[in-house]
């Protein structure tokens, strides 16, 4: 079991804004801009995006109220920044930072981090990341150390028989069950390629679009067992396919990690350095009331607002457990998928359709805040998953997320 002090807790708030922008760097030639940004650089008066931004903060949880930071206060302060310089603006002209610098996803994430980071010292919270999605296939994340991740998503549909050529037919059937059927089955895959972004005024790698397009052509509407030469002698598992996609890009571009979703609630990751992870989402429904025993009724109402309703309220919570460990080269698996599902369901079963404050031991005394819920869930998941838990996320709503991860 991991030491609680070895885990980092973060609270994330999701906010949206809309803006127009032209991808153009003022100090580049027309040819350089076209090479870097393609057709969008010709949008002289701007083209639009509906942006989604996550602001990720860390700090110590106040034992009196169970909160790292009041999420409503994050929203209030960040919205002032968005309203002043980003929301319903033509970024190239309405924001001074983008008059010379191209408003790419990476540069907008950098600028948002720079403007939001100073807002929370009185709350004893620190902004550690700003994640910005500008389109389903493009996002970027800026971290407190100045590193920026550039994310590109690629979708393709393919059929496969889940199996390993290093196992016997009996072993494949025992390990993969119905997915090992020789008739195959299909998925609509979504792959996220993560690169370290160039500096603000450096051009992006021009080969990236062509390379990702070639990968899609190689895999889309193909049978992975019979039509993709590079996979011939490899296990046909999600973990192995994630590694293959990483290896396809690594000789040409400095990829950091690859995430592959074979369905919305399940993914595999392969990181540079031969690190493998699997992630699985599971929901549970429960009622609760935010109430701190050490505070007066008036203080609780001010602190928690409508969440302090004496009759309670509820959520359909969503959890996401990510596990690591040793990858088995012979089978092409990091962990048994059926065991993973059963373990996550067993961890959540005691709380399903319960009032957390009235029917569980964990919240008899401490408030059932998202921070406390995710901390209480960690040992439940870790015990069910052979102590291989690397990260646990909890969405209380689509806009509020609480995360514990190994530092």
Secondary structure by P-SEA (a helix, b strand, c coil): ccccccbbbbbbbbbbbbbccccccccccaaaaaaccccccccccbbbbbbbbbbbbbbbbcccccccccaaaaaaaaaaaaaaccccccccccccccccccccaaaaaaaaaaaaccccccccccccbbbbbcccccccccccccbbbbbbbbbbbbccccccccccaaaaaaaccccccccccccbbbbbbbccccccccccccaaaaaaaaaaaacccccccccccccccccccaaaaaaaaaaaccccccccbbbbbccccccccccccbbbbbbbbbbbbbccccccccccaaaaaaaccccccccccccbbbbbbbbbccccccccccccaaaaaaaaaaaacccccccccccccccccccccaaaaaaaaaaaaaaaacccccbbbbbccccbbbbbbcc
